[in-house]
């Protein structure tokens, strides 16, 4: 499958700028050689942004653990497809089982204490009611009545404390059971195991997945794939979600995936700054494009594969365009003393065998052609080669044209 012409596009300034340094030192024999020409006409100009990147799954989850423990068994292999809920890794459960047993014992003891406190309260409450009846009949003293009331109230407080202790013990059992359950790691989603890092006997570290040892593996949904590329600050402003793109994968030569821009980062990517200051490092932005195509082709992709991304940033229909091989960048010292040289984009137009140098203003560009904003008209002929001979041309010079072109 061939790449589309806009796959190799770049900005006009960069492409034309690469021609700086041309010097008019061509030999006279080269200047007198037949020149090739091309007629200026309207055509479509497709400007694209290209960048290197790598393949990633659109949806992926880093699998880690919230409890620290030794890895006892790994139930999956790298590249294996799993379903949500499948067991991935089992950690050592001994310590967690012991914690649960201790919590269960504490709960049983707390319940026994609650039963004792409740029995004591019921007994003292009955005594209080008897003493209250006797007090109303003036058969006991105030002190005797107050003592029975105080004993009843103290027993009630002890009972409430026992109930709280039971609740706390129940909570500890729940926490211990949860920790024990978490020694069995299950797949959070259906997908493929990618980047398996866990090894039997290693310690699985609880914590954030960006910590060493915390990410055990990645589960990726291979149904939707992306190419993630880094685009420079001069070109990222040309990109937006939904723009068409093409992706070539180094591992799959000859296969070109159609794609669309999924999102464009709003901030500079600092993930690989290498300790450089912001003024030293390249200002790149992450751009992700979503791949399309036959499922059989998408299934051949693997996260981390190197890719080349070309995004159609701008398409101008039926505009005047010139071949870039005809364009030169010259030094313009016409201003004042000529101490400061400025770049001037030029092209050579030929009519009746006589050359005229024109200054151009270019717009969007591909690898082979550029949009013309000013400088030439439709139907005019421009000299395209030979390359060395172009540098020796000047306005008014007569040239011979190649027979195939001269006859047109």
MARTI-641607 format. One record per residue: residue number from 0; residue in one letter; x, y, z of N, C-alpha, C, O in turn. Coordinates in steps of 0.1 Angstrom, whole numbers. Example, Ala and Ser with C-alpha at 12.3 -4.5 7.8 and 13.67 -1.06 7.14 Angstrom:
BEGIN
   drenke   voro    n.c1    n.c2    n.c3   ca.c1   ca.c2   ca.c3    c.c1    c.c2    c.c3    o.c1    o.c2    o.c3
        0      A     132     -57      78     123     -45      78     132     -33      78     142     -33      85
        1      S     128     -22      71     137     -11      71     129       0      79     134      11      80
end
This chain:
BEGIN
   drenke   voro    n.c1    n.c2    n.c3   ca.c1   ca.c2   ca.c3    c.c1    c.c2    c.c3    o.c1    o.c2    o.c3
        0      X       9     -12       0       0       0       0       9      12       0      17      14       9
        1      X       7      21      -9      16      33     -11      11      44      -2      -1      46       1
        2      X      21      52       3      17      64      11      12      75       2      15      76     -10
        3      X       3      83       7      -2      94       0       8     105       0      17     106       8
        4      X       7     114     -11      18     124     -12      19     133       0      31     137       3
        5      X       8     136       7      10     145      19      16     138      31      19     145      41
        6      X      19     125      29      25     118      41      39     124      44      43     123      55
        7      X      46     130      34      59     135      36      60     150      38      70     156      36
        8      X      48     156      41      48     171      41      56     177      52      59     170      62
        9      X      59     189      50      66     197      60      63     211      58      56     215      48
       10      X      67     220      66      64     234      65      73     240      53      84     235      50
       11      X      67     251      47      74     257      36      87     263      40      97     262      32
       12      X      88     269      51     100     276      55     111     266      58     123     268      54
       13      X     108     254      64     119     245      67     124     238      54     136     236      52
       14      X     115     235      44     119     229      32     127     238      23     138     235      18
       15      X     122     250      22     129     260      14     142     264      21     152     266      14
       16      X     141     265      34     153     270      41     165     260      39     177     265      41
       17      X     162     248      36     173     238      34     181     241      22     192     235      20
       18      X     176     250      14     184     253       1     193     265       3     200     269      -6
       19      X     194     271      16     203     282      18     217     278      16     221     267      19
       20      X     225     286      10     239     283       8     242     281      -7     253     278     -10
       21      X     231     281     -15     234     279     -29     243     291     -34     241     302     -30
       22      X     253     288     -41     262     298     -47     262     297     -62     263     286     -68
       23      X     263     308     -68     263     308     -83     277     305     -88     284     314     -93
       24      X     281     293     -86     295     289     -90     295     278    -101     305     272    -104
       25      X     283     275    -106     282     264    -116     290     268    -128     291     279    -132
       26      X     295     258    -134     303     260    -146     294     264    -158     282     262    -158
       27      X     301     271    -167     293     276    -179     287     265    -187     276     266    -192
       28      X     293     253    -187     288     242    -194     274     238    -188     265     233    -195
       29      X     273     239    -174     261     235    -168     250     245    -170     239     242    -173
       30      X     254     258    -171     244     269    -173     239     268    -188     228     271    -190
       31      X     248     263    -197     244     262    -211     236     249    -214     231     248    -225
       32      X     236     240    -205     229     227    -207     214     230    -208     209     239    -203
       33      X     207     221    -215     193     222    -217     186     222    -203     189     214    -194
       34      X     176     231    -201     169     232    -188     156     225    -189     149     226    -200
       35      X     151     219    -179     138     214    -178     128     225    -172     133     232    -164
       36      X     116     225    -176     106     234    -171      93     227    -168      91     216    -171
       37      X      85     235    -160      72     230    -156      62     241    -157      66     252    -153
       38      X      51     238    -161      40     249    -163      33     250    -150      28     240    -144
       39      X      31     263    -145      24     265    -133       9     263    -135       3     268    -144
       40      X       3     255    -126     -11     253    -127     -17     251    -113     -10     250    -103
       41      X     -30     251    -113     -37     250    -100     -38     235     -96     -40     226    -105
       42      X     -36     232     -84     -37     218     -79     -39     218     -64     -38     228     -58
       43      X     -42     206     -59     -44     205     -44     -31     204     -37     -22     197     -41
       44      X     -29     212     -26     -17     212     -18     -21     207      -4     -30     213       3
       45      X     -15     196       0     -18     190      13      -6     191      22       4     185      19
       46      X      -7     199      32       4     201      42       2     192      54      -9     191      59
       47      X      12     185      57      11     175      68      22     178      78      32     184      76
       48      X      20     172      90      30     173     101      34     158     104      25     150     106
       49      X      46     155     104      51     142     106      59     141     119      66     151     123
       50      X      59     130     125      66     128     138      67     113     141      60     105     136
       51      X      78     110     148      80      96     153      72      93     166      70     103     174
       52      X      67      81     168      60      78     180      60      63     182      69      56     177
       53      X      51      59     191      50      44     194      35      41     196      27      49     199
       54      X      32      28     193      19      23     194      15      21     209      23      16     217
       55      X       3      25     212      -3      23     226     -17      19     225     -24      22     215
       56      X     -22      12     235     -37       9     236     -44      22     240     -39      29     249
       57      X     -56      24     235     -64      35     239     -68      35     253     -67      45     260
       58      X     -71      23     258     -75      21     272     -66      10     278     -64      -1     273
       59      X     -59      14     289     -50       5     296     -51       8     311     -53      19     315
       60      X     -48      -2     319     -48      -1     333     -35      -6     339     -31     -18     336
       61      X     -28       1     347     -16      -4     354     -21     -12     366     -28      -7     375
       62      X     -17     -24     367     -21     -33     378     -11     -33     389       1     -36     386
       63      X     -15     -29     400      -6     -29     412     -14     -35     424     -24     -41     422
       64      X      -8     -33     436     -14     -39     448     -15     -28     458      -7     -19     459
       65      X     -25     -30     467     -27     -20     478     -22     -27     491     -22     -20     502
       66      X     -17     -39     490     -10     -45     502       4     -50     498       5     -54     486
       67      X      13     -50     507      27     -54     504      28     -68     508      25     -73     519
       68      X      34     -76     499      36     -90     501      44     -97     491      46     -92     480
       69      X      49    -109     494      57    -117     485      48    -123     474      38    -128     478
       70      X      53    -123     462      45    -129     451      47    -144     452      58    -149     450
       71      X      36    -151     454      37    -166     455      34    -172     442      40    -183     439
       72      X      25    -167     434      22    -173     421      17    -162     411      10    -153     414
       73      X      21    -164     398      17    -156     387       9    -165     378      14    -175     373
       74      X      -4    -161     376     -13    -170     369     -14    -167     354     -22    -174     347
       75      X      -7    -156     349      -9    -153     335       5    -151     329      15    -150     336
       76      X       5    -150     316      18    -148     308      16    -135     300       5    -130     297
       77      X      28    -129     297      28    -117     289      21    -120     275      25    -130     269
       78      X      12    -112     271       5    -114     259      -8    -122     260     -15    -123     250
       79      X     -11    -127     272     -23    -135     274     -35    -126     275     -35    -115     281
       80      X     -46    -131     269     -59    -124     270     -66    -128     282     -67    -140     285
       81      X     -71    -118     290     -78    -121     302     -92    -114     302     -94    -105     295
       82      X    -101    -119     311    -114    -113     313    -114    -106     326    -107    -110     335
       83      X    -123     -96     327    -124     -89     340    -127     -99     351    -137    -107     350
       84      X    -120     -99     362    -122    -108     373    -113    -120     374    -112    -126     384
       85      X    -106    -122     363     -96    -134     362     -85    -131     372     -80    -120     374
       86      X     -80    -142     379     -69    -141     388     -56    -139     381     -53    -146     371
       87      X     -49    -128     385     -36    -125     378     -24    -129     387     -15    -136     382
       88      X     -24    -125     400     -13    -128     409     -18    -131     423     -28    -126     427
       89      X     -11    -140     429     -14    -144     443      -2    -140     452       9    -144     449
       90      X      -5    -133     463       6    -129     472       6    -139     484      -4    -146     486
       91      X      16    -139     492      17    -147     504       6    -143     513       5    -131     517
       92      X      -2    -152     518     -14    -150     526     -12    -152     541     -21    -149     549
       93      X      -1    -158     545       1    -162     559      -1    -151     568      -9    -152     578
       94      X       6    -140     566       6    -129     576      -9    -123     577     -13    -120     587
       95      X     -15    -122     565     -29    -117     565     -39    -126     571     -48    -122     578
       96      X     -37    -139     570     -45    -149     576     -44    -148     592     -53    -149     599
       97      X     -31    -146     596     -29    -144     610     -36    -132     616     -41    -132     627
       98      X     -35    -121     608     -41    -109     612     -56    -111     613     -63    -106     623
       99      X     -62    -118     604     -76    -121     604     -80    -129     616     -90    -127     623
      100      X     -72    -139     619     -75    -148     631     -74    -140     644     -83    -142     652
      101      X     -65    -131     645     -64    -123     657     -76    -113     658     -82    -111     669
      102      X     -80    -108     647     -92     -99     647    -104    -107     650    -113    -102     658
      103      X    -106    -119     645    -117    -128     649    -117    -131     664    -128    -130     670
      104      X    -106    -134     670    -105    -137     684    -109    -124     692    -116    -125     702
      105      X    -104    -113     688    -107    -100     695    -122     -98     694    -128     -93     704
      106      X    -128    -101     683    -143     -99     682    -150    -108     691    -160    -104     697
      107      X    -146    -121     692    -153    -131     701    -152    -126     715    -162    -127     723
      108      X    -140    -121     719    -138    -117     733    -147    -104     736    -152    -103     746
      109      X    -147     -95     726    -156     -83     728    -170     -87     729    -177     -80     737
      110      X    -175     -97     722    -189    -101     723    -192    -107     736    -202    -106     742
      111      X    -182    -115     741    -183    -121     755    -184    -110     765    -193    -110     774
      112      X    -176    -100     764    -176     -88     773    -190     -81     772    -195     -77     783
      113      X    -195     -80     760    -208     -74     759    -219     -82     765    -228     -76     772
      114      X    -218     -95     764    -228    -104     770    -228    -102     785    -238    -102     792
      115      X    -216    -102     791    -214    -101     805    -219     -87     810    -226     -86     820
      116      X    -216     -76     803    -220     -63     806    -235     -62     806    -242     -55     814
      117      X    -241     -69     796    -256     -68     794    -263     -75     805    -273     -71     810
      118      X    -258     -87     809    -263     -94     821    -263     -87     834    -272     -86     841
      119      X    -251     -80     836    -249     -72     848    -259     -60     848    -264     -57     858
      120      X    -261     -54     836    -270     -43     836    -284     -47     839    -291     -40     846
      121      X    -289     -58     833    -302     -63     835    -305     -66     850    -315     -62     856
      122      X    -294     -72     857    -296     -75     871    -297     -62     879    -305     -61     888
      123      X    -288     -53     877    -287     -41     885    -299     -32     882    -304     -24     891
      124      X    -305     -33     870    -317     -25     866    -329     -30     874    -337     -23     879
      125      X    -330     -43     875    -341     -50     883    -340     -46     898    -350     -43     904
      126      X    -327     -46     903    -325     -42     917    -329     -27     919    -336     -24     929
      127      X    -326     -19     909    -329      -5     910    -345      -3     911    -350       5     919
      128      X    -352     -10     903    -367      -9     903    -373     -13     916    -382      -7     921
      129      X    -367     -24     922    -372     -28     935    -369     -18     946    -377     -14     954
      130      X    -356     -12     946    -353      -2     955    -361      11     954    -364      18     963
      131      X    -364      14     941    -373      25     938    -386      24     945    -392      33     951
      132      X    -392      12     944    -405       9     950    -405      10     965    -414      16     971
      133      X    -394       5     971    -393       6     985    -391      20     990    -396      24    1000
      134      X    -383      28     982    -380      42     986    -393      50     986    -396      58     994
      135      X    -402      47     976    -415      54     975    -424      51     987    -432      59     991
      136      X    -421      39     993    -429      35    1005    -422      39    1018    -426      36    1029
      137      X    -411      46    1016    -402      51    1028    -397      39    1036    -395      40    1048
      138      X    -394      28    1029    -389      16    1036    -374      15    1035    -368       8    1043
      139      X    -367      24    1026    -353      25    1026    -349      39    1026    -357      48    1023
      140      X    -336      41    1029    -331      55    1030    -328      61    1016    -328      53    1006
      141      X    -326      74    1016    -322      80    1003    -309      75     999    -307      73     987
      142      X    -300      73    1008    -286      68    1004    -287      54     997    -280      52     987
      143      X    -295      46    1003    -297      32     997    -303      33     983    -299      26     974
      144      X    -313      42     981    -319      44     968    -308      49     958    -308      44     947
      145      X    -301      59     962    -291      65     953    -280      55     950    -275      55     938
      146      X    -276      47     959    -266      37     956    -270      27     945    -263      23     936
      147      X    -283      23     946    -288      14     936    -289      20     922    -287      14     912
      148      X    -293      33     922    -294      41     909    -280      42     903    -278      41     891
      149      X    -270      46     911    -256      47     907    -251      34     901    -244      34     891
      150      X    -254      23     908    -249      10     903    -255       7     889    -249       2     880
      151      X    -268      10     888    -275       8     875    -269      16     864    -267      11     853
      152      X    -267      29     867    -261      38     856    -247      34     852    -244      34     840
      153      X    -239      30     862    -225      25     859    -226      13     850    -218      11     841
      154      X    -235       4     853    -236      -8     844    -241      -5     830    -236     -11     821
      155      X    -249       5     829    -254       9     816    -242      15     808    -241      12     796
      156      X    -234      23     814    -222      29     807    -212      18     803    -207      18     792
      157      X    -210       8     812    -202      -3     808    -207     -11     796    -199     -16     788
      158      X    -220     -13     796    -227     -20     785    -224     -12     772    -221     -18     761
      159      X    -226       1     772    -224       9     760    -210       8     755    -207       8     743
      160      X    -200       8     764    -186       7     760    -184      -7     754    -176      -8     745
      161      X    -190     -17     760    -188     -30     754    -193     -31     740    -188     -38     731
      162      X    -205     -24     737    -210     -24     724    -201     -17     714    -199     -22     703
      163      X    -195      -6     718    -185       1     710    -173      -8     707    -168      -8     696
      164      X    -169     -15     717    -157     -24     715    -161     -35     705    -152     -39     697
      165      X    -173     -40     705    -177     -50     695    -177     -44     681    -172     -50     671
      166      X    -182     -32     680    -182     -25     667    -168     -23     661    -165     -25     649
      167      X    -159     -19     670    -145     -17     666    -139     -30     662    -131     -31     652
      168      X    -142     -41     669    -136     -54     666    -142     -59     652    -134     -65     644
      169      X    -154     -56     650    -160     -60     637    -154     -52     626    -151     -58     615
      170      X    -151     -39     628    -144     -32     617    -130     -37     615    -126     -37     603
      171      X    -123     -41     625    -110     -47     623    -110     -60     616    -102     -63     608
      172      X    -121     -68     618    -122     -81     611    -125     -77     596    -119     -84     587
      173      X    -133     -67     593    -136     -64     579    -123     -59     572    -121     -63     561
      174      X    -115     -51     579    -102     -46     573     -93     -58     571     -87     -58     560
      175      X     -92     -67     580     -83     -78     579     -87     -87     568     -79     -93     560
      176      X    -101     -89     566    -106     -97     556    -104     -91     542    -100     -98     532
      177      X    -105     -78     542    -103     -70     529     -88     -71     525     -85     -73     513
      178      X     -79     -70     535     -65     -71     532     -61     -85     527     -54     -87     517
      179      X     -68     -95     533     -65    -109     528     -71    -111     514     -64    -118     506
      180      X     -82    -106     511     -88    -107     498     -79    -100     487     -78    -105     476
      181      X     -72     -90     491     -64     -82     482     -51     -89     479     -43     -84     471
      182      X     -48    -100     486     -36    -108     482     -38    -116     469     -29    -121     464
      183      X     -51    -116     465     -54    -122     452     -58    -110     442     -68    -104     444
      184      X     -49    -108     433     -51     -97     423     -58    -102     411     -55    -112     405
      185      X     -69     -95     408     -78     -99     397     -77     -88     386     -74     -76     388
      186      X     -80     -92     374     -80     -83     362     -91     -73     364    -103     -76     365
      187      X     -88     -60     363     -98     -49     364    -106     -47     352    -117     -41     352
      188      X    -102     -53     341    -109     -51     328    -105     -63     319     -95     -70     321
      189      X    -113     -65     308    -110     -75     298     -99     -69     289    -101     -57     284
      190      X     -89     -76     286     -79     -71     277     -67     -81     276     -68     -93     279
      191      X     -56     -76     272     -44     -84     270     -33     -79     280     -31     -67     283
      192      X     -26     -89     286     -15     -86     295      -3     -81     287       2     -88     278
      193      X       1     -69     290      12     -63     284      22     -57     294      18     -53     305
      194      X      35     -58     291      44     -53     301      45     -60     314      45     -53     324
      195      X      44     -73     314      44     -81     326      58     -79     333      68     -83     328
      196      X      58     -74     345      70     -71     353      71     -80     365      82     -82     370
      197      X      60     -85     370      60     -93     382      68    -106     380      67    -113     370
      198      X      75    -110     391      82    -123     391      80    -130     404      79    -123     414
      199      X      79    -143     404      76    -151     416      88    -149     426      99    -149     422
      200      X      84    -146     438      94    -144     449      97    -130     451     103    -127     462
      201      X      94    -121     442      96    -107     444      86    -101     454      76    -107     457
      202      X      89     -89     460      80     -82     468      71     -73     460      76     -65     452
      203      X      58     -75     461      49     -65     455      47     -54     465      43     -56     476
      204      X      50     -42     460      50     -30     468      37     -23     467      32     -19     456
      205      X      30     -20     478      18     -13     478      21       2     476      31       7     482
      206      X      13       9     468      15      23     466      11      27     453       5      20     445
      207      X      16      39     449      13      45     436      20      37     425      31      32     427
      208      X      14      36     413      19      27     403      32      33     396      38      27     388
      209      X      35      45     400      48      51     394      60      48     403      71      52     399
      210      X      58      41     414      69      37     422      75      24     417      68      15     412
      211      X      88      22     419      95      10     414      89      -2     422      88      -1     434
      212      X      85     -12     415      79     -24     421      64     -24     423      58     -34     427
      213      X      58     -12     421      44     -11     423      35     -15     411      25     -21     413
      214      X      40     -13     399      33     -18     387      37     -32     384      49     -35     381
      215      X      28     -42     385      31     -56     382      29     -59     368      37     -68     362
      216      X      20     -53     362      17     -56     347       7     -45     343       2     -37     350
      217      X       5     -45     330      -5     -36     324     -16     -45     316     -12     -54     309
      218      X     -28     -41     318     -39     -47     310     -43     -37     300     -48     -26     303
      219      X     -42     -41     287     -46     -32     276     -57     -37     268     -58     -49     265
      220      X     -66     -28     265     -78     -31     256     -73     -30     242     -71     -19     237
      221      X     -70     -41     235     -63     -41     222     -74     -38     211     -70     -38     199
      222      X     -86     -36     214     -96     -34     204     -95     -20     198     -99     -18     187
      223      X     -89     -10     205     -87       3     200     -73       7     203     -68       7     214
      224      X     -66      10     192     -51      13     193     -48      28     189     -55      34     181
      225      X     -38      33     195     -33      47     193     -19      46     188     -11      37     191
      226      X     -15      57     181      -1      60     180       2      73     187      -5      83     184
      227      X      11      73     196      14      85     204      27      91     199      38      84     200
      228      X      27     103     195      39     110     189      42     123     196      33     128     203
      229      X      54     128     194      58     141     200      60     150     189      68     148     180
      230      X      53     161     189      53     171     179      59     184     184      55     188     196
      231      X      68     191     177      74     203     181      65     215     182      54     215     176
      232      X      69     225     190      60     236     193      57     244     180      47     251     180
      233      X      65     244     170      63     252     158      51     246     150      45     253     142
      234      X      49     233     152      39     227     143      26     222     151      16     220     145
      235      X      27     221     164      16     216     172       3     225     170      -8     220     171
      236      X       5     238     168      -6     247     167     -15     244     154     -26     249     153
      237      X      -9     236     145     -16     233     133     -26     221     135     -34     218     126
      238      X     -25     214     146     -32     202     148     -44     204     157     -44     212     166
      239      X     -54     195     155     -66     195     163     -73     181     161     -70     174     152
      240      X     -81     178     171     -88     165     171     -96     163     159    -103     173     154
      241      X     -96     151     153    -104     148     141     -97     149     128    -102     144     118
      242      X     -85     155     128     -78     156     115     -74     142     111     -70     133     119
      243      X     -74     139      97     -70     126      92     -55     124      93     -47     134      93
      244      X     -51     112      95     -37     109      96     -34      95      90     -43      87      87
      245      X     -21      92      88     -17      79      84      -5      75      93       3      83      97
      246      X      -5      62      96       5      56     105      12      44      98       6      35      94
      247      X      25      45      98      34      34      94      41      28     106      46      35     114
      248      X      40      15     107      47       8     119      59       1     114      59      -7     104
      249      X      71       3     120      83      -2     115      83     -18     114      88     -24     105
      250      X      76     -24     124      75     -38     124      66     -44     114      66     -57     112
      251      X      58     -36     107      49     -41      97      51     -33      84      42     -25      80
      252      X      62     -35      77      65     -28      65      55     -30      54      50     -41      52
      253      X      52     -19      47      42     -20      36      28     -18      41      19     -16      32
      254      X      25     -18      54      12     -16      58      10      -2      64      17       3      72
      255      X       0       5      59      -3      19      63     -17      19      69     -27      15      63
      256      X     -18      24      82     -30      25      89     -36      39      87     -29      49      89
      257      X     -49      40      83     -56      52      84     -59      56      98     -61      47     106
      258      X     -59      68     102     -61      72     116     -67      86     116     -69      93     106
      259      X     -71      90     129     -76     104     131     -70     109     144     -68     101     153
      260      X     -67     122     145     -62     127     157     -72     126     168     -84     130     167
      261      X     -68     119     179     -76     117     191     -76     128     200     -86     133     205
      262      X     -64     133     204     -62     145     212     -49     151     211     -39     144     207
      263      X     -47     164     214     -35     171     213     -32     177     227     -41     184     233
      264      X     -21     174     233     -18     179     246     -17     194     247     -13     200     237
      265      X     -22     199     258     -22     214     260      -9     219     267      -6     231     267
      266      X      -1     209     272      11     213     279      23     206     274      22     195     268
      267      X      35     211     276      47     205     271      50     192     278      47     190     290
      268      X      55     182     270      58     169     276      72     170     283      82     173     276
      269      X      72     167     296      84     168     304      89     154     308      98     153     316
      270      X      83     144     302      86     130     307     101     126     305     106     117     312
      271      X     107     132     295     121     128     292     130     140     290     137     142     280
      272      X     129     149     300     137     161     299     152     159     301     160     167     297
      273      X     156     148     308     170     144     310     177     154     318     189     156     318
      274      X     170     162     327     176     171     336     179     185     329     185     193     336
      275      X     176     187     317     178     199     310     168     210     315     157     207     319
      276      X     172     222     314     163     233     317     153     235     306     155     230     295
      277      X     143     242     309     132     244     299     137     251     287     131     250     276
      278      X     148     259     288     153     267     277     162     258     268     164     261     256
      279      X     167     247     274     176     238     266     168     227     259     172     223     248
      280      X     158     221     266     151     210     260     142     213     249     137     225     248
      281      X     139     204     240     130     206     229     116     207     235     112     199     244
      282      X     108     216     230      95     218     235      85     210     226      80     214     216
      283      X      83     198     231      74     188     224      61     186     231      60     187     243
      284      X      51     183     223      38     181     228      33     167     223      35     163     212
      285      X      26     160     232      21     146     229       9     148     220      -1     155     224
      286      X       9     141     210      -3     140     201      -7     125     199       2     117     195
      287      X     -19     122     201     -23     108     200     -33     107     188     -43     114     187
      288      X     -31      97     179     -40      95     168     -45      80     170     -38      71     173
      289      X     -58      79     167     -65      66     168     -65      59     155     -69      64     145
      290      X     -60      46     155     -59      39     143     -72      32     139     -80      28     147
      291      X     -74      31     125     -85      25     119     -80      14     110     -68      14     106
      292      X     -89       5     106     -86      -5      96     -91     -18      99    -100     -20     108
      293      X     -87     -29      92     -92     -42      94     -87     -47     108     -76     -44     112
      294      X     -96     -54     115     -93     -59     128     -81     -68     128     -73     -69     137
      295      X     -80     -76     117     -69     -85     116     -56     -78     115     -46     -83     121
      296      X     -55     -66     109     -43     -58     109     -41     -52     123     -29     -51     127
      297      X     -51     -47     129     -50     -41     142     -45     -51     153     -38     -47     162
      298      X     -49     -63     151     -45     -74     160     -30     -77     160     -24     -83     169
      299      X     -23     -73     149      -9     -75     148      -1     -65     155      11     -66     157
      300      X      -7     -54     160       0     -44     167       3     -48     181      -4     -55     187
      301      X      14     -42     186      18     -45     200      22     -31     206      29     -23     200
      302      X      18     -29     219      22     -16     225      37     -15     226      44     -25     228
      303      X      42      -3     223      56       0     223      62      -1     209      74       3     207
      304      X      55      -6     199      61      -7     185      64       7     180      56      17     182
      305      X      75       9     173      78      22     167      70      25     155      66      16     148
      306      X      66      38     154      57      42     144      61      55     138      67      63     145
      307      X      56      58     126      58      71     119      44      76     116      36      70     110
      308      X      41      88     121      28      94     120      28     106     111      37     115     112
      309      X      19     107     102      17     118      93       3     123      94      -6     116      91
      310      X       1     136      99     -12     141     101     -14     152      90      -6     161      88
      311      X     -26     151      84     -30     161      74     -34     174      81     -45     174      86
      312      X     -25     184      82     -28     196      89     -36     206      81     -44     214      87
      313      X     -34     206      68     -41     216      60     -42     211      46     -32     206      40
      314      X     -53     213      40     -55     209      26     -61     221      18     -72     226      22
      315      X     -54     226       8     -59     237       0     -62     232     -14     -54     227     -21
      316      X     -75     234     -17     -80     229     -30     -77     239     -41     -79     251     -40
      317      X     -72     234     -52     -70     241     -65     -64     255     -63     -70     265     -65
      318      X     -51     254     -58     -44     267     -57     -31     266     -65     -27     255     -69
      319      X     -26     277     -69     -13     278     -77      -2     271     -68      -1     274     -56
      320      X       6     263     -75      17     256     -67      29     255     -76      27     254     -89
      321      X      41     255     -70      53     254     -78      61     242     -72      59     239     -60
      322      X      69     235     -80      77     224     -75      88     230     -67      95     240     -71
      323      X      91     224     -56     101     229     -47     115     228     -53     124     235     -49
      324      X     117     219     -62     130     218     -69     134     230     -77     145     232     -81
      325      X     123     238     -80     126     251     -88     128     263     -79     132     273     -84
      326      X     127     261     -66     127     272     -57     141     274     -51     148     264     -47
      327      X     146     286     -50     160     289     -44     158     299     -33     149     307     -33
      328      X     167     298     -24     168     308     -13     181     315     -14     192     310     -13
      329      X     180     328     -17     192     336     -20     194     347      -9     184     350      -2
      330      X     206     352      -8     209     363       1     205     376      -5     209     378     -17
      331      X     198     384       2     194     397      -3     202     408       5     199     411      16
      332      X     211     415      -2     219     425       5     216     439      -1     224     448      -1
      333      X     204     440      -5     200     453     -12     198     464      -2     197     476      -6
      334      X     196     461      11     193     471      21     205     478      26     213     472      33
      335      X     208     491      23     219     499      29     232     493      26     235     491      14
      336      X     241     492      36     255     488      34     256     474      31     267     469      28
      337      X     246     466      32     247     452      29     253     444      41     258     433      38
      338      X     254     450      53     260     443      64     251     431      69     256     421      74
      339      X     238     432      67     229     422      71     223     415      59     216     422      51
      340      X     225     402      58     219     395      47     206     389      51     204     383      61
      341      X     196     391      42     183     385      44     180     375      34     185     375      22
      342      X     172     365      37     169     354      28     158     359      19     149     366      23
      343      X     159     355       6     149     359      -4     146     347     -12     155     340     -18
      344      X     133     343     -12     129     331     -20     126     335     -34     118     344     -37
      345      X     132     328     -43     131     332     -58     128     319     -66     130     308     -62
      346      X     125     322     -79     122     312     -89     125     318    -102     124     330    -104
      347      X     129     310    -112     132     315    -125     121     312    -135     117     300    -137
      348      X     115     322    -141     104     321    -151     111     322    -164     119     331    -166
      349      X     107     314    -174     113     315    -187     101     317    -198      91     311    -197
      350      X     104     327    -207      95     330    -218     103     333    -230     112     341    -230
      351      X     100     325    -241     107     327    -253     122     325    -251     130     331    -258
      352      X     126     316    -242     140     312    -240     148     322    -232     160     321    -230
      353      X     141     333    -226     147     343    -218     143     341    -203     131     339    -201
      354      X     152     342    -194     150     339    -180     146     352    -173     152     363    -176
      355      X     137     352    -163     134     363    -154     133     357    -140     126     348    -137
      356      X     141     363    -131     141     359    -117     129     366    -110     128     378    -111
      357      X     121     359    -103     110     364     -95     111     361     -80     117     351     -77
      358      X     107     370     -72     106     368     -58      93     362     -54      82     366     -59
      359      X      93     351     -47      81     344     -43      77     346     -29      85     349     -20
      360      X      64     345     -27      58     344     -13      51     330     -13      41     329     -20
      361      X      55     321      -5      50     308      -4      40     306       8      41     313      18
      362      X      32     296       6      22     293      17      25     279      22      36     275      25
      363      X      15     271      22      16     257      27      25     249      17      25     252       5
      364      X      31     239      22      41     231      14      40     216      17      37     213      28
      365      X      43     208       7      46     194       9      61     192       6      68     201       5
      366      X      64     179       5      78     176       2      82     180     -12      94     183     -15
      367      X      72     180     -21      75     182     -35      70     196     -41      75     200     -51
      368      X      61     202     -34      55     214     -40      51     224     -29      50     220     -17
      369      X      49     236     -33      45     246     -23      34     255     -29      34     258     -41
      370      X      25     260     -21      15     270     -26      22     283     -29      30     288     -21
      371      X      17     289     -39      23     303     -43      13     313     -40       1     313     -44
      372      X      17     323     -31       8     334     -28      11     346     -37       1     353     -40
      373      X      23     348     -40      27     359     -49      40     355     -57      48     347     -52
      374      X      41     360     -69      53     358     -77      52     352     -91      59     356    -100
      375      X      42     343     -93      40     337    -106      25     337    -109      17     338    -100
      376      X      22     334    -122       8     333    -126       6     320    -132      15     313    -137
      377      X      -7     316    -133     -10     303    -139      -7     303    -154      -9     313    -161
      378      X      -1     292    -158       3     291    -172      17     295    -175      23     291    -185
      379      X      24     302    -166      38     305    -168      47     293    -166      43     283    -159
      380      X      59     293    -172      68     282    -171      79     285    -162      85     296    -163
      381      X      83     276    -153      94     278    -144     105     268    -146     101     256    -150
      382      X     117     272    -144     128     262    -146     130     253    -134     130     258    -123
      383      X     131     240    -136     131     231    -125     145     224    -124     148     217    -114
      384      X     153     225    -134     166     219    -134     174     220    -146     169     226    -156
      385      X     187     216    -146     194     208    -136     197     217    -123     197     229    -125
      386      X     198     211    -112     199     218     -99     211     228     -99     210     239     -96
      387      X     223     223    -103     235     232    -103     234     243    -113     239     254    -110
      388      X     227     241    -124     225     252    -133     216     263    -129     218     274    -133
      389      X     207     260    -120     198     271    -115     206     282    -108     202     294    -110
      390      X     216     278    -100     223     289     -93     231     298    -102     234     309     -97
      391      X     233     295    -114     241     303    -123     232     312    -132     237     320    -140
      392      X     219     311    -131     210     318    -139     208     332    -133     210     335    -122
      393      X     203     341    -142     200     355    -138     190     361    -148     189     356    -160
      394      X     184     371    -145     174     378    -153     180     382    -166     191     388    -166
      395      X     174     379    -178     179     383    -191     187     372    -198     190     373    -210
      396      X     191     362    -190     199     352    -196     191     343    -205     180     339    -202
      397      X     197     340    -217     190     331    -226     194     316    -223     206     313    -220
      398      X     184     308    -224     187     294    -221     181     284    -231     172     288    -239
      399      X     187     272    -232     181     262    -240     172     253    -232     176     250    -220
      400      X     161     249    -237     152     241    -230     153     226    -235     155     224    -247
      401      X     151     217    -226     151     203    -231     140     201    -241     129     207    -240
      402      X     142     193    -251     133     191    -262     119     187    -258     109     192    -263
      403      X     119     178    -249     106     173    -245      97     184    -239      85     184    -240
      404      X     104     193    -231      96     204    -225      94     216    -235      83     222    -235
      405      X     104     218    -243     103     230    -253      92     227    -263      86     237    -268
      406      X      89     215    -265      79     212    -275      65     214    -270      55     215    -278
      407      X      63     214    -257      50     216    -251      45     230    -253      33     233    -249
end
